Amino acid sequence: MKKKNINSGVHPPAQKPPVRTGLVFFPAFDWAISPTHPEREERLLYTRDQLFEEGIMDLPQIRQYQPRLAASKDIARVHFCVPTVGTQATEAHLIAAGGALVIADALMKREIKNGFALIRPPGHHALRVVHGNRGFCNINNEPVMVEYLRQKYGLRRVAVIDTDVHHGDGTQDIYWHDPDTLFISFHQDGRTLYPGSGFTGEIGGPLAAGTTLNIPLPPGTTDEGILFVLDNLVLPVLDEFQPELIVNSAGQDNHYSDPLANMSFSARGYALLNEKLAPDIAVLEGGYSIETALPYVNMGIIMAMAGIDYSHLYEPDYREQYLQEEQERLNILKKTVHELHGIFQQRHSLAAAARQKAGARVQRKRQIYYDTDQIRETQLETLKVCGDCPGYLLIDSEASGRKVSSRVCCINIPIQGCSNCQAEARAYYEKMRKDSRGHFDHLYLQDRTADVYRQYNYQTKEEATIE
């Protein structure tokens, strides 16, 4: 599989990067939903102990980095945090996102050939608008990293491959209208697992149709089935899309021992997946078999990324004879692969047809539930269709819950936004800022073309620029 030069158009040619894999560990000792919640610090502590016991960290192929704090601006590039970034992103969230940024910088400086951010809290269920925690997620680490890379280094075409057992609905939402981001998620069928989405008909917005591909896997799918999808859909699509950067949203709860799902993937399966996928950066997402799976899966991913032999990597309770793929599941996967191939091949014609309606406004209304914080959100998203760029977004979002009651207006200008869309969206922000009818509590402008992020409080009449 070919990828575009990761530094093309950004820096002059550099020396060949060292054959090293960068690692960041951040267990987030001071962040937990509850002391006994599956998403807790032990998820990484057992992995850290295993890696040190096996001597992996002492190998010359490995380089360890320390995380840093992401800035509020890094978060605001991606999320409309209600009411502010500070209320949704704790220090732990900022360090987790910052750990991914550290790996991104090391990659772009050619200090490493690839990197793995072993961080928590996870993020791939965090949507564009954030009123609280859903699916254990407040801040979506991978898009924060991707948009940072776009602003700082000029990258454009990016692929995010989500291997978590749960559909990456947050990442999908953030890139729903972005034709330069290929988002592929394979996950346990949403009819059987949270968040109940991720079906093949979810293909992206009108100007980005076909760049979102969802692969619902039947419960019980094994290494053979998942690797079949990788070989026959994911890798060929990546080869055609030609991304400058491949990100693995590396959830590990497809493992056969995970308590929150019903799949049958193994540690060696994860290692082989990452060897074939060859991501530039992997970022940890879910995975809740804390003692019996995560240390081995994380070890397998690191070994595969670093080019270390993993042929003898096995979980203590691994029994190959119990993890054989059924023909019925393979038949389902073959049909899914065929269907999604067809959708991807139609992406240019679908976008061209949508551009014929330039000037139109396309709306999407959704009901969103925050399972962790028990918040209900009603959201109306309006896309201004443009013939020259992906168009700008207007979002009317109203949320209510035990401690939440707010209505906000959000305006997004994509990084590819044309001059007309930029002018229209900025004018709309100024118009809404002067609106005194009391419809909204807060107003937000996410201007990625200028890398400027503003918020206005209707009650205090105060405006702030997020730095």
N, C-alpha and C positions, 0 to 999 in steps of 0.2 A: 504494500500500500504506500503510495506516495503522499507526501505532505508538502505544502509550500514552505519555502525557507522561512523559518520563524523570525528572522531578522530582515526579510526582504523589504526594502524601502524604508527601513528604520535606521540601521547602522551600516557602515562599510563592512565588507567581509572580515570576519574575525578568524582566529585560529580555531582549529577543530576543538570542540568542547571536551573536557575531561570525561572519562568513562566513570562518572560518579552519579549516585542517586542521593538527592537531598531529602532529609527528613526533618520535620518539625513535630514535637510532641507538646500537646497542651491538654492535660486531663481535666482542667477547670475544677480544682478542688472545692472552690467556694460557690459552685452553681449546681443546684439540683431542684427538680420539681418537687420531690419529696425524698426523705432518706431511703425509702425502699423502692423508689420508682425504677423501672428498667433502664432509663436514661440517667446513669450516674457515673461517678468518676472511675469506678472499678472497670468500666469498659476499656479503659486504656492502661490501667495499672498492671493488669495481668499480661497485657501485650508487652509493656516495657520490661517487666521482669523476664519474660520469655526471651526477648531479644538479647538482653544482657547475658542471660545464662548461656545462650547459644553462641555468644561472641560475635553476633552480626554487627554490632556497633563498632567493633574494633577493625573491621575489614576496610581495606583501602578504597573499595567501591562505594563506601557509605560516607556521607558528610552530614553531620547534624547541625541544625540551625536553631536559634532561639526565636520564639514568636515576638511580635511587637503589637502595640495598639493600632488598630485601624482608626482613621479619623472619622468624625461625624460626616464629613463630606463624602468619604468613600461609601458610607451607608446610604446617604441621600441620593447618590447617583442611581441607585437601584430601587430604593423603597420610599414610599410616602409613609413615614412613621407618625402615628397619631397618638398624642398631639405633637410629640417631638421625638427626635432620634434618642435623646437621653432617657425617655420613658420606656422605650422598647428595647434598647441595646444596653445591657449591663456591661460592666467591665469585662466579664467573661466572654460575652458575645464579641466585643471589640478585639479582644486578644485572639479569639478563635479565627475571626475573619482576618486579623493581622497576620496570623500564622500562614494563611494561604497567600497573603501578599508577599511575605518573606520568601516563600518558595518561588513565587512568580518572578520576583526581582532576580533571584539567583539564577533562574533559567534564562532570563533575558540578558543577563550579564555573562552568560555562558560559563558560569562556575560549575554547573551540573548539566547532565544530559536529560534528566527528568527528576521529578520530586513527588513526595507523598506527604501531605499535611494530615497528620493524625491528631485531629482536633475535635473538641466538643465545646459547646452545644452544636448539634447538627442544624441543617438549615433548609433542606430542599422542599419543605412544605410551606415555607414563608412566601406569601404572595407579594405582588407589587405594592398593594396597600396593606399596612400592618396595623391592626387594632389590638393585637395580643398574641398569645402563643397558641399555635395549632400544630398538632402532630409533633410536639416537642420542639417546635421551631419558631423563632422570632425573626432571625436575620439569616438570609440565604447566602452562604459563604461563597459558592461558586460564581454567581452573577456579580457579587461584589468584586471578586478577583478579576473576572473577565472585563468588566467595565473599567477597572483600574488599568488593566493592560492596554485597553483601547485608548484611554486618555493619555497615558504616560508613554507608550511605545508605538502607538499607531496601528496596532493589530486590528483587523476587521473580520475576516472569516474564521469563525470558531465553531467547533463541534463539542457539545456536551453530551456524554453518554452516561445515562443514569442506570446503575446496576443494582440499586436498592430494591428490595422486594415490594416496597410500596411505591405507587406511582408518584413521580416527581412533579406534582401538580403546581407547586410554587414556581419552580424553574420554568415549567411550561407557560405559566401565566406571564412571567416576566418577558419571555421571548416569543410570545404568541404572534406578535406583529413584526418580528425582526427577520428579514430574509437572509441576513448574513450570519445567523446563528442556527446551526443544525442541532435540534434537540431530539435525541432518541432515548426512550425509556423502555426497558423491559422489566416487568414486574408481575407479581401474582395478579391474576384476573380481578379487576375491580369489583366484580359481582360477589367476590368472596372475601375481600379484604379492604381495610381503610386505604385511601380516602374515597373509594367507590368510583374512581374515574380512571382515565387512561385507556380508552377504547380506540379502535383503529380509525373511527370517524373523526377523532380529534386531530386535525392536521394543520392547525395554525390559522391565523387571520387571513382575510382575503388577499392581501398583498404579500403574504408570506406562506400561502398554502403549500403544503408538501414539504416544508422544512421542519415540521413537527411530526415525528413518527412514534406511535405507541404500540408496544408489543405485549398484549395481555397473555401471560403464560398460564396454562392450566395448573391447578394445585398439584404438587408432587413432581413437577418437572425436574429432571436430573441434569448432571453435567452434559450428557449427550444432547439433550434438548436445547439447553441454553447455548451450548457451543455451536449447534446447528444454526440457530438464529444469528449468532455472531458471524459465522463463516458465509452464510448464504444471504444475509441482508445487511448487517451493520458494516462489515468490512467493504463490500462492493459499493455501498452508498457513500461511505467515507472516501473511497478511492475516486468517485466521481465528483463529490463536493469539493475536494481539495482544500481542507481547512489549513490555516496557518498554525492552529493550536488545537490539540485534542485534550479534553478534560474528562476524567472519569469521576463521576459523582458516585463514590465507591461505598455504597451500602453493602452490608455483609449479612443481611438477614434473610437472604435466599438459602442460607445454610440449613442442612437437614435437621439440626438440633435447635434452631431458633424457636423460642417460646411464643413469639408473636405472629408467626406465619406458618405456612404448610408446604414448603418447598424442599428439594432434596439435592442441593448443590454442595460440593465438598471444597475443602481448602485447596487441594490440587486443581480442582476445576477453576477456582478463582485465580490461581496462579497462571494457569494456561490461558484463561481469558485475558489477563493483563499482558502476558507475553505477546499474544496475537494482536490485541488492541493497540499496544505500544503507546499509552497515553503520555503526553508531555508532563501532565500534572494529575495526580489523584488526590481527591479530598474526601476524607472519611465522612460517611453519613450514618445510617443506622446499623444495627447488629446487636443483638441482646442476649446471645448465648455467651455470657461473659467469660466463663472459665473454660468451657469445652470447645469453643469454636474460635472466638476472636483472636486469641494468641496465635493460632495456627493459620487462620486466614490472613491476618495482617502480615505474618511472617512470609506466607506464600506470595503475597502481592509485592512485598519489598524484595524478595529474592528474584522474582520474575523481572521487576523493573531494573534491578541491579545486574541482571545477567548471571545470577548464581544458580547452580543446579538445585532444583527443588524436587527431583524425582523420588526422593525418599521421604517427602513430607506427608505425614498422615496424622489424622486425629486419633487419639487412643481408642475411640469406639467405632472407628470407620470399618464398615463391612460392605465391600463392593457388591456382593451378591444381592443385597437388599436395596441397592440404588440403581436398578436397571430401568431404562426408559421403556415405556409402553408404546406400542405401535399406534394406538388411538391418539395419544398425545402428540406423537410425531406428525400424524396426519393433520391435526389441528394446526400445528406450527407451520407446516408446509403451506397450508391455505393462507395463513396470516402473512407469511413472508411474500407470497405471490401478490396478495392484495396491496401490501405496503410498497412493494417494488413499483406497482402500477401508479400509486399515488405520487411517489417521489418522481417518477418519470414525467408526470403531468404538471410539475410545479411551475414551470415557466409559462405554460399555456394558461394555467389557472390565474397566475398573477397578471398576465397580459389582459385577460378578460376582465379582471377586477379594475385594472387601470383605465379601462374604457369608461368607467363610471366616475372619473375624476371630478372632484367637487362634491360628491355625494357624502352622506354621513351614515355609517353603518353602526348599529347599536347591538350591544350584548348585555342582557340583564341576567344577574346571577344572585342566588341565595348562598351564602357562605357561612359555614359553622366552624367556630373555633372550639374544638373538642376539649382542649386542655383548660382554657379559660372560660368556657361556656358563654361565648359571645356569638350573637347572630348579626350578620351583616347583609344588607341589601345593596347591591352595586349595579349601577348603570354605566357602562363604558361606551363612549362614542368615538369612533375613528373617523377622522377627516381623510377621505380617500384622495390620494395625490397621484398624478401621473409621473412625477419626477423623484419621489422619495417614499419611504414607508408611511408617511402621513403622521399627524400628531394626534394625541389622545386626550380626551376629557373624561374624567371619572367622577361620578357623583356617588359617594359612599356614605351609608348611614348604618351605624352599629349600636347595639344595645346589649347590656348584660348586667351582671351583679354590680360591677364597679365602672361600667362604661355606658355612656350615652352621648353620641356625637354624630354630626354630619359634616363631611368635608368635601371640598372641591379640589381635584387634582388635575394638573396639566402636565403632560409629558411631551417634550420635543426630542425625537430620537437623534442619535449622534449623526445619522445620515440625512437629517432634515434639510430640505431645500430652503432657499431664502424666503420664499412666499409663506411656507408653513411656519418658519421661525417668526416672521413678522405677525402672522395671524394669531399664533399661540401667545406671543408676548402681549399683543394688544388685548386679547381676551383676558389675560391675567390682570392687566391694568383696569379693564372694565369691571371685572369681578371684585377687585380690591376696593373700588369705590361704591360697590353695591351695599346699601345699608338696610336692606329689607329683612335681614335676619334669617335667611334661609340656611346659612352655613355657620359652623363654629370656626373652621380654619380653611385657609386657601393655600395651595402649594404650587410652586412652579419647579419642574425638573427639566432644566435646559441643558441637555447633554452636548449640544453643539458648542455652547460657550463655556461649558463646565461650571455653570452657576445654578445654585439651588436656593430658592427663597420660600419663606412661609409667612403668612399673615394671620394674625389673631383678630377676629372680628369683635371680640368682647373688649380687648384692651386697645385695639387700633394700632397695634405694634407690628412692625415688619422686621424680619431678621433674615440675614444671608447666612447659610450654613457653611461653616469653614471646617 
